Amino acid sequence: MTQQPPIYVCVTNLLESRYQKKTGIPRVEYEVAQYLAARGATVVAWSARQRQFRAIDFAAVLESITRAQSLDLETICTEPQRPHPLRAAKRLLASTSAALARHLSVTREPGRTLAHTAFRRIAAAWPHLSPPQRRAIATTLRLAEDTDRLGYFIDVLVETRTVTKAPAVVDFPRDARLLLLGIWWDQRPLDEIARLKRERGLRFIALVHDLVPIRRPQFFTDETGRARFTRFIDGLLATADTLCATSAHVAGDVEAYARERAAALQPVVRVPLCSDLRRSVVPRHTAALARHALEPGRFVVYVSTINPRKNHLFAYRLWRRLVEELGEAAPTLVFVGQRGWRYEALFETMTADTLMWNRKLRFVEGPTDEEMAWLYANCAFSIFPSLYEGWGLPILESLSFGKYCLAANNTALPEAGQGLAFHADAEDEATWLAELRRVISAPGYLDAANTRIRERFVTRSWDEVGAEMLTVIRSPTSL
């Protein structure tokens, strides 16, 4: 029997965002890499500082993620205190915390060098501080108000207590296979791959999630980021032996873009993603959820990072009309997710609306998987009026819990809906309101929709996604 070439899978984005809830690209890396590692693949990451691919201890990374996600602010503030040999360090720590708080109030980006160094210094001293001192620092840094920042700090705290071996430089054997599941914002790894292809016959397979910065640049952060992403996609077209896509829409978009750039390209392989939340997680109604006083069956969820592309202002306008028409009969709309790029305008509008805010409109920030499962299991239905998506995972998650979803009709969203969701133009308020009125008020309408979902929904697991990626890696077109 012919021996299969060795497989390497890159999880750079996962390592860069371990502190965040596993959504999007990091979730794909997290799940698919586990499947491939269990079948002999080596997990690697690109080191920008050393400009090399390095093998990582993936089991240790997974353990670190699990430990970080098991901690919360109350736990880390009340853990046992250890004596501190240097009392002067407390004054230094206080000044460090104040400087860091000023920095974060401007940037909100804990990953920057100054903030990362300060977080590590605080984390190293944390076991030696008293609970009141810890709470004072947590207040200064607003850890209770910013779940993303709290998660980052917890991850750093776990990292400072974990002894790990230095990652080994990868010496790719001849004819090896390298799978990229995320994005590189640096051109150097693609240059290195081009060299490895010439010198060692490396075969390179990459998964494309979407072309948002190219096709919808108004939804991306800045011109520099858009230019870097364009260089990345052009680099994939030049170096990848096989390209995969998360949906038929993205596959067609990549093929069209290749034609626009006059780039030679094999047909893009469709490898749709999945939702394993219902089968892998037990729903949990936590104290954090209890504070929102959500009554099962009387609320609707919109699960998404908050940014302009997700169209939250449209959802807010819809709900205000419903509340004006139906009063208390209108269910509560719950935005579920993390604050993203340019979220401020939405929050200014919502918090100023005393009719809606914390009454018929709520925000559950950074929920755990267990909390997310409870929200899906107990909501009346879900909405997802996003303006552009490479896949549309929240639609699939809603359907997997047997819950009807009202979604936009653009890009890959109808594909994710499997013909079981409602789809309409993401700016057509009249059509959305008509469907919302039927779902809320028409006897039996929602029950019939949910019955269709239970009878026809096609479930899919991360193991199936991983198995399809393995087939692509080993296919003749990748050899």
Secondary structure, 3 states (H helix, E strand, C coil): CCCCCCEEEECHHHHHCCCCCCCHHHHHHHHHHHHHHCCCCEEEEEECCCCEEEECCHHHHHHHHHHHHCCCHHHHHHCCCCCCCCCHHHHHHHHHHHHHHHHHHHHCCCCCHHHHHHHHHHHHHHHHCCHHHHHHHHHHCCCCCCHHHHHHHHHHHHHHCCCCCCCEECCCCCCCEEEECCCCCCCHHHHHHHHHHHHHCCEEEEEECCCHHHHCHHHCCCHHHHHHHHHHHHHHHHHCCEEEECCHHHHHHHHHHHHHCCCCCCCCEECCCCCCHHHHCCCCCCHHHHCCCCCCCCEEEEECCECHHHCHHHHHHHHHHHHHHHHHHCCEEEEEECECCCCHHHHHHHHCCCCCECCCEEEEECCCHHHHHHHHHHCCEEEECCCCCCCCHHHHHHHHCCCCEEEECCCCHHHHHCCCCEEECCCCHHHHHHHHHHHHHCCCHHHHHHHHHHHHCCCCCHHHHHHHHHHHHHCHHHC
